[in-house]
């Protein structure tokens, strides 16, 4: 299908992670949109290695201090979580619709297509309310406003738990399900993944070579081992020929 018609900007790479090249492409396109709208914006970014330091005409960068993302990044104050709640609810609803027509968990998982996921992500983002974004910025300390209310509609999580109960996932609570991929690394910390893979390959080659040498030593030892008197006699004859 024409990926230009997708409701998201589709990018892919073998690393399955955000890269500085993809981020730079997005920033350049975003800068172009700001130019067309005659707007100048300040974009706050954390110090992820995939965030490039480039100069743009209509976009300036402000960098959060190192190791403060969990408290200073508005996305981490509830925006990402809110999107996950809506996305996982759509996913669970899809599983509910297909659970009776499948015979195993693996077969049920195969009913979820990448295209489905893309559409659900788009729908989940659209369900994000402007006031939720505002509250998350307030919680991160941007304006001096006292935030005493929740940044998320509690009914959304209750609806998700209800779907899970219907799907016979009552032993798992919605909170754990929302945060199931919390520790998944989406960008390299310090070392590029290509370097990691190359180091792994080199180490594996070294181990394979050592194992092969050990196997050869065992084979040689097995061949040279004297099992009977006749073997000993034959070995002596071979040695005599070599000596001559």
C-alpha positions, 0 to 999 in steps of 0.5 A: 500500500501507499505509505504516504496515505497512512495516518502516521509518518512511517519510518523503519530500520533494521535497528528497530529503534529511533535513530538520529537520521530519522529524528533529523528527517522529522525535525526538518519536515517540522521546521518546513511546516513552521515556515509555511505557517510563519511560526517560530517555536522553541522545542524542548528535548532531552539528551537522548543520543538520537536527538541531533544538534542541528540548526533550523530556521524556525525551530530552536532547541532547549535541552533538559538537564541530564538525568532529569527526564522523569521529572522535567519532560512533559511527555513522561508526566502522563502524555505517553501513558495516556496514549498507551491506555487508549492504544492497549484498549483498542488492542484488547478490543480486537483480541476480544473480537477474534478470541472465539475464532482462534484456537491458541494464543499464537494464532490469536496474536497473528490476527493483529497486523502492523497496519492495525497497530498503526491505525490504533496508534493514530486513533490513540493519539487523537483521543488525547485531550488538549487539557491532558497535555496542558496538565502534563506541562504544568506537572513538569513545572512549565508554568507556576500552576498548582496541579491538584487534579489527575492528568488522566481520565480514570474511566479510561483505565477502568474500561481497559480493565473491563476489556481484560476481564472479558478476555479472561485476563483478570489475573493481570491488572491494567496498570501492569498491562499499560507499563508492560514495555516500560523498560524496553530500550528504544534508543542506544544509551552510549554505544551504537547498536552496530558496534554492539552487534559487531562485538558480539559477532567477533566474540562468537567467532572467537568462541566458535574457533576455540570450540573447533580447535577443542573438537580437533584436539579430541579427534586427534586424541581419539585417533592416537589413543591405543585401545588394543595390542594390535593398535599399538603394533600398527602405530609403531609401524607408522612411526617407523615409516615416518622416522625413515 
